[in-house]
Amino acid sequence: MSKEISDVICPGCGVLCDDIKVNLKENEVITNYNACTKGTAKFLDINANRLLKPTMKMNGTTKEVDLDTAISKIAEILLNSESPLLYGWSATTCEAQRLGILLAKELKGIVDSTSSFCHGVSLSALLENSWSTATLGEVMNRADVIIYWGSNPIESHPRHMSRFTTVPRGIFRQAGKEERTVVVIDIRKTRTANIADRFLEVEPNRDFEIISVLRSLLNGYRPGIETVADLPLKEVDRLLELIKEADFCAIFFGLGLLMSAGTYHNVSNLLSFVAELNQLTKVVAIPMIGHFNMIGHNHVSSWLTGFPYGVDFRRGYPMFNPGETTTAELLQKKEIDAMLCIASDPVSTLPYSLASYLKEIPLITMDRQMTPTTRISQIVVPVALSGIEVSGTAYRMDSVPLYMKSILTPPDGILSDEMILQNLLELVKETK
């Protein structure tokens, strides 16, 4: 006998679609409706390469151990470390993220999320500028101009356009797509560009220059050039006029803008441009967050420490200095002597020169399934899947918090990230 559950939140990406319907049978999702390919993989392949028992490497061999033994050994390693790094956090709940930050503080270590490699730099830009933003619901109901800058949502966020920007009918956009103009700015023609109303193909690493020219034109200064980043100046003019004539323009910027030359300065320049445009019409900028709760960690960290990521407690108080207290630089300088990895697979995502250093230090991983990171870890603790087997809070890409209710029961003996971190934090406090 199957059971149907509606209004399930999908932890597939930062859109956190909340209209998923699933059919359950014997604690397993047999069918799902409305989920994209990413969401379907989460719901239907939950037991693929599943880890079921904690393991520990002893004398060159990997052996299964009980959970209490694993947690005791983790506490011992972290307490004996002078510079432990607690890394990951983008695919777990805010409740677990909070405990991770408190644990880092107790250990006088460093806590950093995957955002230090991607949209964390957007937050660095925010510290220097005002940020005009909106919820995805406001965009759906009001926006008549949508700009995707360095982003390809059809592949990265498959339901973003169909739910919030291009297709849906809003309160003030009853005709849906007929009342909207979609613009894509990218270095190559993507699948998103194929369905856009306008596509501006720009030269790589010239985004800062384009934004600067747009700001110059907006403020009445016309540069003495005919092209900018392979774009005729008249095309840049047309883009600016389109934005100025809009009732509500939403600019969604992705990693294509962040990884261009200039990095967070591109975002800083864009936010300044958006602030200037708001003297004429309503314009907002929203980052295209990838992991389902990456921005959640930025919020939780900001509440507790005052800083969004890369927080260093080694002096007994929180410090934040991107390029010094962030994961890439810490690994490059080999300042880390132990690492606890949660909800991330750094061996698969980091450059080889950084990932190879993880073999030289005690590496502890908490994950649901086997990954390249778990294969080289000294201790591996299996966990339940946040958002499906574990209830908790997550932040959508527009910083709207949503509460995800569990729909499945995890396998026997498998605890949530939050419960394991709570046990670990209590043991660390007792041992100290």
Helices and strands as residue ranges (DSSP letters): E 3-8, E 20-24, E 29-33, H 37-44, E 55-58, E 61-64, H 67-80, E 84-88, H 94-107, E 110-113, G 114-117, H 120-126, H 136-142, E 145-149, H 153-156, H 160-160, I 161-165, G 176-179, E 181-186, H 191-195, E 198-201, H 207-218, E 227-228, E 231-232, H 233-245, E 248-253, H 255-258, H 264-277, E 282-287, H 294-305, E 311-312, E 319-320, H 327-332, E 338-342, H 346-349, H 352-355, G 356-360, E 363-367, H 372-376, E 379-382, E 392-395, E 401-404, H 417-431
